[in-house]
Structure formats: C-alpha cells, structure tokens
C-alpha cells in the first residue's frame, strides 16, 4: 500500500463524541492512551495534508530565478565573492524528514549555481543560536552526502554564539536592541538563508537575526515581558516577539545583503508504519485496528529508551508545498500564506476544559529525552499559543496535559535544565523573579558555556527561555492537571495538579458538570486554530 493512500484523509476537522464513537488515541509521551471520551466532547483534527509540489527541484530553481523582491540569485553572484549559507538546525521538521530533506535539495542546487559562477569561498553555517550543536551524523542527514563531503568540517559547521572573537555588533535597533551576528556572515558579500517552515513560526527576520546571534541580541526578546505582550505567536501584529525580531532583522537587511530561501512543508507526519495515528478513529479500517494493536503490543515490550529510539528513527514523509526566495518580508509572507492554508482549522467557541496529548518530541529534544520543562513548553508555550483570534481555552479554564511526566533529563543535551528544575523551581516559579535573580548567572556560567561550545548541550540560559515561553499559558489557565502522571512531585514542582488517569483528570476538571465544554486537540500533526466566539 502506498504512503499517500494510507495517510489520513479526515473528512471533518471537528467531531463530537457520541455513544457510537470509537476510543480516541491520545499521545502519552513515547506511547498512547486509547480512551473513551465523555459524550459531547469536541475533538479537533488537523487538516488533511496538502499535495506536495510535483517537482520540488524545479520549483526551487524557479524561486531562485523569480524571487519575491530583489534580483535573481544568479544576478547577485560574481567570481571571487564571499558567500555564507545559513540553514535551520535539527529543531525542524519533527520528526526528521524522509530523505532528501528540503535543505539537501536546496543546498545541492544553490551550491552548484555558486560553483557555476566561480564562487568558491563558501561556508555553510547551521544557525543553532543557543540550541545544541548538531552531531556529524545529524548534519550529514540534513544536508546530504554530496554537500557534506564537499564542505565538512572546515566549511560546514555549527554556529557558536559564545565565540566572542567571531561575533560582530552591527549596531542597535530603533528600540536599543543589540544586533549581533556571526562574523563570517557579517563579512560576506552575500548571506543565503535556507529555511523550513513546519508551522507559521519560523523564517523571515527570525532566521538570521536569531539563528546567528549571541546573548546580547537573544535576551532582547526572549523575556517573560515579550512573551506576555505577544498573546499569540500566530498574530504578528500583536506579538512583541515578532516586532523585536523585525526591528533586529531590518538592521541586518540594511547593512548586509541577505537572500532568503523559504519552504513550507505539509503536515504529512505519518507514513505507513504509524499512519493510523493521523486518522479520525471512527474511520479506522480493520487493517488500522490491527496495526494499532500490533504497534501497542510491540511498544509495550520495549524498554523506554528503545521506544524513544524507534519513534525518533521513523522519518516523516513531509512534502514541500511551497518554495519562495528573495527579500525577507515578501518571501516570508508568501510562505506564511501557504502555511496557514495547510494548518488552520476554523473553530467556533472556546473550551472550559482543553485536553492536550504531549508526544515524545519537541523542537528541543530531537534524538533526546522529553524532560518535564519541555513538556511544559509544548503544552503552555506552543500548543496553547497556536491560535488566531482568541485562545482555544477560556480564560481561567482547565488544561489537561496528558504525559507520564517523569523526572528524566538527557545529561549531555540538557545539563542546565537539571539544575533549573531541581534547584530553582523549588525556590520560585515566577518568571520575572527567575529572570532577575538567576538568568545572567546561568547565561555566563563557564561550565555550561563549555558544554555548549565543545559538547552537544543547549546553552545554560535555554531552560529559562523554555519557562518564559509558558508564561502566557500559565497566566491564562485557571488549573493545569497532568493526566497519567507517574511521578506526582514533578507536577507539583511546576505548580500543576495531577491524576493517575485521564478519566480522573476530566472528573477533576468538570466536577461532574456535564454542561462544560470539553475539547481535545488531536495533535500531532500540528493544527493552528482560528477561534471565533
């Protein structure tokens, strides 16, 4: 059976549970719950995947030759010039994309064009900012064998935001924000940024201005103040985060020549192996049911680490649905328009109780462990904020987070998270207090800086940003209940209630009041809700 025919085709994005409804599959870390939901529960499904471009390579070439603003790429090239290509890191897409990755496709075409025009001073920088350094194997997978063999390791490498000698201060924005950038990029005749948009949250001015900066720039907008002022990440007009990135990005665009290449991918997250996970459970065939039973039985016999490894290693058959190139703003707007068409679901009315199943992966634990702080940011920082209009959950409503919520951290990837969770949270959960008392201490800690620069650790300050990202959700929700929590003290440390089962959590949230609107967001794949009264 082909991947395309087996993947979900959801006839309705919103269904109401009744007596005849099947059990729902709900992500629960590295496994799933299979539960009957109360009658009347509203379940919101992501839109069906759009069809990918029939010839992505041709579309890339057309975008390079017919940019959205500015000259074609070939017109910007001349022999002897210095070019820096920056690319998105492992945080997108999730999980990894079936080869060839969109970055590989673009790099193969761009690097060939550079060679054709006699440009041989070319570096490729992975725009990690304060994310962890990608490993050699991860880089090879993303860029492909041809580019990897040609550039690794001297001309293909991770950005180092703590290499002071190789950072340049370009100036300040109109709001006084420091604008710093990687020296190699700053001293290039041309910067080419290669981007993947999985949801409408990346790309645009965020690419260069965030991906290639240092702490001076990053701390300008990674603050609890900016998060609370943003309301929704999906509404740039109301987002202080977006405004700050734009101000910084415009300083960069004024001083440097930047050519953006952005792609939008569909939400075809599941292939043959796990295709049933994206379907409306009422439409399951006998084959789907058998596949589910076999998968759950197999997963139940695997050790936890093996389950994570299996899920991380199953690539997603994402397809490119749009590619645009050229100047920052018009290029990004084209990709945003396409992304909204893929991910947006119209929803009428807010929920009293919102159920969110949290999967095994987030932008910050690829090939790693989903620790409690990342569960928090997925629920309160991302899924809660993936809306336009108004939040899916009513102000003061109850958020049910479905996850085992265990005290587990990857010691090499998230060392500062461990100290943040075990030392700081028992003292205070107040984002503003954490920022004032501890952020700079972690940001300048020599040990954490060394692990970031020479190992594969997220920067010491990174857990602060994850906690800040959840601030809007924390202040919006009246109650947060961790359903299926296996270590209650973990939930309590984050200020959450907990329950052993989802049914118990729903009873706690409703108090037996059947008039309460219960909604479950059936993710992943990701959905963006357009909520109207």
Secondary structure, DSSP 8 states (H G I E B T S, - for coil): --HHHHS---S-SEEE--TT---EEEEETTEEEEE---TT-EEEE--------TTHHHHHHHHHHS-BSS--GGGG--TT-EEEEEE--TTSSSS-BSSS-HHHHHHHHHHHHHHHTT--EEEEEE--TTS----HHHHHHHH-HHHHHHHTTTTEEE--TT-GGGEEEEEE-TT--EEEEEHHHHTSSEEEEEEEESSTTSSTTHHHHHHT--HHHHHHHSSHHHHHHHS-TT-GGG-HHHHHHHHHHHHHHHHS-EEEEEEEE------TTTGGGGS-GGG--HHHHHHHHHHHHHHHHS-HHHHHHHHHHS-B---EEEEEEESHHHHHHHHHHHHHHHHEEEEES-EEEEEEE--S--TT-TTS---HHHHHIIIIIIITT-EESS-SEEEEEEEEEES---S---TTT-HHHHHIIIIITTT---HHHHIIIIIHHHHT-HHHHHHHHHSS---TTHHHHHHHHTHHHHHH-SEEEEET-S-HHHHHHTT-EEESSHHHHHHHHHTT-TTS-EEEEE-SS--EEEEE-
